[in-house]
Amino acid sequence: MTNVAEFIEARLQIETLISQIAQSAEQRPREESTQRLDEATQSLETLKTMADSENEVQARVIVRLTSELNALGKRVAKVKAAKKVLRKKQPTA
């Protein structure tokens, strides 16, 4: 069992990652968003083990964060990977 302060700290860390993922999904290549999504998912698994099964607030937090990460995962999957700019070769005469 962990205390409430540790649970809140872990929750805040995940929420920060969620906001970073949302921003990076719009502005940056998919690899960065995917990396943050993986980190947030691992943190969520840790948070699940910290949660007290009889605490309704903690259970709701877990459900909400899981839902947000699932939605962001779908959004990140839709983002195209960064494209490389290819220049046309000049014909040699």
Secondary structure as the mmCIF struct_conf table of DSSP 4:
data_model
#
loop_
_struct_conf.conf_type_id
_struct_conf.id
_struct_conf.beg_label_comp_id
_struct_conf.beg_label_asym_id
_struct_conf.beg_label_seq_id
_struct_conf.end_label_comp_id
_struct_conf.end_label_asym_id
_struct_conf.end_label_seq_id
HELX_RH_AL_P HELX_RH_AL_P1 VAL A 4 GLN A 27
BEND BEND1 ARG A 28 ARG A 28
HELX_RH_AL_P HELX_RH_AL_P2 ARG A 30 MET A 50
BEND BEND2 ALA A 51 ALA A 51
TURN_TY1_P TURN_TY1_P1 SER A 53 GLU A 54
HELX_RH_AL_P HELX_RH_AL_P3 GLU A 56 LYS A 78
BEND BEND3 VAL A 79 VAL A 79
HELX_LH_PP_P HELX_LH_PP_P1 LYS A 80 VAL A 85
HELX_LH_PP_P HELX_LH_PP_P2 ARG A 87 THR A 92
#
